[in-house]
Amino acid sequence: MPPSPPDRHILEESRTLLHRQNLGVLATHDPAQGPHTSLMAYVTRPDQDVVWLISPSQSKKISNLRLSNQASLLVDTRQTQTKRAAIHALTANGTILLHDALSGQQDVIQAFIRQHPQLTNLLQRESLVVMELRIQSYLLLRGPTGAAFVELPPSPGL
């Protein structure tokens, strides 16, 4: 079922904010130890509700994702919006699939090299994991009082 017209507008605004940014805070969870957050560079494709992130395989976030594949990514407009009351923030919630960076993920690695050249040394490591965040919902905050939520239809394969 496609989103209703108000939801469609929220969805388009959410996708635009997500695609215009490339840095966010990833939240993962270890059921025994609680939440963990990490500042992360990411890449997207404009036609998908998917975010790609990269991390060393031995990181805390990867350990957490092996226990629970649910995660959230927070992005905002603090860098481009000077008026605090006008800052927009977006939380993309979903499920993360983990992929070995060396097995068929070269297009993602190349996108990272183009968009995040400062990560070249990290991207040359052999023990990288590519995280595919399949977004299931967006929570869009427009300033301190404007909140809108939209849930996406289930993705195939989840």
Buried (B, 14 or more C-beta within 10 A) or exposed (E): EEBEEEBEEBBEBBBEBBBEBBEBBBBBBBEEEEEBEBEBBBBBEEEBBBBBBBBBBEBBBBBBBEEEBBBBBBBBBEEEEEEEEEBBBBBBBBBBBBBEBEEEBEEBBEBBBEEBEEEEEBBEEEEBBBBBBBBBBBBBBBBEEEEBEBEBEEBEEE
